[in-house]
Amino acid sequence: MGSNFVASHGPALIFLFLIFFVVNSIYRERRNPLSSVPGPFLCKWTDIFVRYQTVIGNRPRYVQALHRHYGPVVRVGPNAVDIAEIAGAREIHRIGSGFLKSPVYELLKHDNAKSIFTTSDPKFHSKHRRLLSSPFADANLHSLEPLIEGRIRLTMKRMREEMTIRGVADVQKWFSFMASDIIGELSFGDSFRMLEQGKKNQHIKDMEIAAFVGESRAAFPVLSTLAEFLPIPFFKEANKSRNRIVEYTDESINRYKKLLATSPDNVKPTLFTKLYNAGKAGLPDAEIRDDASDLIIAGSDTTANTLTYLTWAVCKTPIIRQALVAEVATLPEQFSDKDVQHLSYLNQVIDETLRLYPAVPCALPRVVPPQGAIFGGHWVPGGSIVTTQLWSLHRDPVAFLEPEKFDPSRWSSPTHEMKDAFMPFGAGTRNCLGLHLARIELRLATAHFFRQFPRSEVSSREGMSDEDMEQVLHFLVSTKGHRCLLEVQ
């Protein structure tokens, strides 16, 4: 009888279920404390639009457009709010704020493996941070400066060779090889030798695939998990890439540990050497592997893309290039990072590049602590997700006049608002571990480039145009054309 009832009243039952679902959803939304937060109507029910914008590399622009329309606090999902007010962002990222990293970060790694970057566990992060903070300290990094300097000089040589043969140099390519070689040698004691070979090696190709798959998994975890079981060539190759990454990293760690055990006085120091010597107080090899893998990604593309946009922006504006060239010309023939640290205009150029072309422009999701928080007069309950994005903070019109203009001179006398809004390496306990290393590379590479190529210009050869330099805004920024061609007149 029951089956006959369902069969005869099926359409009515479905209609009643839909009515119940809609009424229940409206009721729950009206009781949701986030209902008063402004934002697109559909974001009350789904964050699918923001997730899609993330995958296509446009989330920061999309959310920035929402802020222009709705204000500095905007709802971007049923349980998510994006914050573009400077005071709110500072509160979220200050030390001891209680806003922990969202568990979504752990989806960036296969099998949700933890690393110093992806973990949302404060104790796990604190242990890794404590062990790695000393090798990454500014004072200790200067002992590695000869290695960095050598790679940068080789980069300039390879650029000049390409200009001689081709008429232009693809600075994005060479800066990418440079940054990858540096972080590879600092991590594993051996360079990837991409500068010598003039091409990416398999490990870096695998890391790029893993980064894309990780971001897709974070945006669409269920679909990505299902896709891995389907006979799709890309995901089969992604699985192979993941296995090769583990194999390469394990081999590199084991090789270095053997050298350290047999010839400790003849082994080049790395960022992880102290961990190998720490015994039980150190980290397991698997955790070192995961930290090192993240470091390769964080220490290569970010530095390379920043240098790419820096040289492009400077070479587009002759008056800026002339001022920078004149300043680096005052350096001694054999200069060091200590000499470059004191070049005011060069450092202003670096800061302006980091502002307008942030290496990590996308959302940094955090979980609101149990007691909740107030942003822009709106109550956000505990357990909600709040995000901040440098793309918006670095374009705050109150802090930065003419925010879309590349103007290094704005940093000659930065205001309090500018300093508060400027967070290129994050803030608080989860700020970038490698910020001092990045600064050293940026300073030295910029100084060497504009001493070697004082008359460099943006080329129009091979169809090169500003469209090639349009920013593709995934978690890490990249250029649309995957190239940046410069020439010397």
Long-range contacts (C-beta under 8 A, 24 or more apart in sequence): 32-78, 33-372, 33-379, 33-380, 33-381, 34-75, 34-78, 34-79, 34-81, 34-378, 34-380, 34-381, 34-384, 36-378, 36-379, 37-73, 37-74, 37-75, 37-81, 37-378, 37-380, 38-70, 38-71, 38-73, 38-74, 38-75, 39-66, 39-70, 39-74, 39-75, 39-76, 40-66, 40-75, 43-75, 43-76, 43-77, 43-78, 44-75, 44-78, 45-78, 46-77, 46-78, 47-76, 47-77, 47-78, 47-80, 50-76, 50-77, 50-80, 51-219, 51-220, 52-219, 54-215, 54-218, 54-219, 54-362, 54-363, 54-474, 55-215, 55-216, 55-219, 55-220, 57-472, 57-473, 57-474, 57-478, 58-473, 59-362, 59-363, 59-389, 59-473, 60-361, 60-362, 60-363, 60-389, 60-391, 60-392, 60-473, 61-391, 61-473, 63-363, 63-389, 63-391, 63-392, 64-389, 64-391, 64-392, 64-395, 67-392, 71-376, 72-376, 73-375, 73-376, 73-378, 76-387, 77-385, 79-383, 79-384, 79-385, 80-365, 80-384, 80-385, 80-386, 80-387, 81-375, 81-378, 81-380, 81-384, 81-385, 81-386, 81-387, 82-363, 82-386, 82-387, 82-388, 82-389, 82-392, 83-375, 83-376, 83-386, 83-387, 83-388, 84-388, 84-389, 84-392, 84-393, 84-396, 85-375, 85-376, 86-393, 86-396, 86-399, 86-417, 86-420, 86-421, 87-420, 88-375, 88-376, 88-388, 89-388, 89-393, 89-421, 89-423, 90-420, 90-427, 91-373, 92-366, 92-386, 92-388, 93-364, 93-366, 93-388, 93-423, 93-426, 93-427, 93-428, 93-430, 93-431, 94-427, 94-428, 95-428, 95-429, 97-369, 97-428, 98-369, 98-371, 99-366, 99-367, 99-368, 99-369, 99-373, 99-386, 100-366, 100-367, 100-369, 101-365, 101-366, 101-367, 101-430, 102-365, 102-366, 102-367, 102-385, 103-367, 104-218, 104-365, 105-218, 105-365, 107-214, 107-217, 107-218, 107-221, 108-214, 108-215, 108-217, 108-218, 109-214, 109-290, 110-210, 110-213, 110-214, 110-242, 113-290, 114-287, 114-290, 115-287, 115-290, 115-291, 115-293, 115-294, 116-291, 116-294, 116-433, 117-291, 117-294, 117-298, 118-294, 120-367, 125-429, 125-430, 126-429, 127-283, 128-283, 128-287, 128-291, 129-429, 129-433, 131-274, 131-275, 131-278, 131-281, 131-282, 131-283, 132-271, 132-275, 132-291, 132-433, 133-433, 134-274, 135-270, 135-271, 135-272, 135-273, 135-274, 136-271, 136-433, 136-434, 136-436, 136-437, 137-436, 138-436, 141-436, 141-437, 141-440, 142-337, 142-338, 142-440, 143-269, 144-186, 144-269, 145-336, 145-337, 145-440, 145-444, 147-182, 147-185, 147-186, 147-268, 148-182, 148-440, 148-441, 148-444, 149-336, 149-444, 151-178, 151-181, 151-182, 151-185, 151-191, 151-195, 152-178, 152-441, 152-444, 152-445, 152-448, 153-448, 154-178, 154-195, 154-196, 155-195, 155-445, 155-448, 156-448, 156-449, 156-452, 158-195, 158-198, 159-449, 159-452, 159-453, 160-452, 160-453, 163-487, 163-488, 167-459, 167-461, 167-487, 168-459, 168-461, 168-462, 168-464, 168-485, 168-486, 168-487, 169-485, 169-486, 169-487, 170-483, 170-484, 170-485, 171-307, 171-308, 171-311, 171-312, 171-449, 171-484, 171-485, 171-486, 172-304, 172-305, 172-308, 172-479, 172-482, 172-483, 172-484, 173-483, 175-303, 175-304, 175-305, 175-307, 175-308, 175-445, 176-200, 176-300, 176-301, 176-304, 178-304, 178-445, 179-299, 179-300, 179-301, 179-302, 179-303, 179-304, 179-307, 179-441, 180-204, 180-296, 180-300, 180-304, 182-299, 182-441, 183-295, 183-296, 183-299, 183-300, 184-296, 185-268, 185-270, 186-270, 186-271, 186-299, 186-437, 187-252, 187-270, 187-271, 187-272, 187-292, 187-295, 187-296, 187-299, 188-249, 188-252, 188-253, 188-255, 188-256, 188-270, 188-292, 189-252, 189-255, 189-256, 189-259, 189-267, 189-268, 189-270, 190-252, 190-255, 190-256, 202-244, 203-244, 203-245, 203-248, 203-296, 204-296, 204-300, 205-241, 206-241, 206-242, 206-244, 206-245, 206-248, 207-245, 207-293, 207-296, 207-297, 209-237, 209-238, 209-241, 210-238, 210-241, 210-242, 210-245, 210-293, 211-297, 211-475, 211-476, 212-474, 213-238, 215-474, 215-475, 245-293, 246-289, 249-289, 249-292, 249-293, 250-285, 250-289, 252-292, 253-285, 253-288, 253-289, 253-292, 254-285, 271-295, 295-434, 297-476, 298-432, 298-434, 299-434, 299-437, 299-438, 301-359, 301-476, 301-478, 302-359, 302-360, 302-438, 302-476, 303-359, 303-438, 303-441, 303-442, 305-357, 305-359, 305-476, 305-477, 305-478, 305-479, 306-350, 306-353, 306-354, 306-357, 306-359, 306-438, 306-442, 307-441, 307-442, 307-445, 307-446, 307-449, 308-479, 308-484, 309-353, 309-356, 309-357, 309-469, 309-479, 310-349, 310-350, 310-353, 310-357, 310-442, 310-446, 311-446, 311-449, 311-456, 311-484, 311-486, 312-458, 312-469, 312-484, 312-486, 313-352, 313-353, 313-356, 313-357, 313-406, 314-349, 314-450, 315-456, 315-457, 315-458, 315-486, 316-406, 316-458, 317-406, 320-349, 320-406, 320-408, 321-450, 321-454, 321-456, 324-349, 324-446, 324-450, 325-450, 325-451, 325-454, 328-446, 328-447, 328-450, 328-451, 329-451, 329-454, 331-447, 331-451, 335-447, 337-440, 337-443, 337-444, 340-443, 340-444, 340-447, 341-443, 343-443, 343-447, 344-412, 345-408, 346-443, 346-446, 346-447, 347-411, 347-443, 348-408, 348-409, 348-410, 348-411, 348-412, 349-408, 349-446, 350-439, 350-442, 350-443, 350-446, 351-408, 351-411, 351-422, 351-424, 352-406, 352-407, 352-408, 352-410, 352-411, 353-406, 354-422, 354-424, 355-394, 355-400, 355-422, 355-424, 356-394, 356-404, 356-406, 357-471, 357-477, 358-390, 358-391, 358-394, 358-424, 358-477, 359-424, 359-476, 359-477, 360-390, 360-426, 360-475, 360-476, 360-477, 361-389, 361-390, 361-391, 361-471, 361-473, 361-477, 362-389, 362-391, 362-473, 362-474, 362-475, 363-387, 363-388, 363-389, 364-388, 364-389, 364-426, 390-423, 390-424, 391-473, 393-421, 393-422, 393-423, 394-421, 394-422, 394-424, 396-421, 453-486, 453-488, 455-488, 455-489, 456-486, 456-487, 456-488, 457-486, 457-487, 457-488, 457-489, 458-485, 458-486, 459-485, 459-486, 459-487, 461-485, 461-487
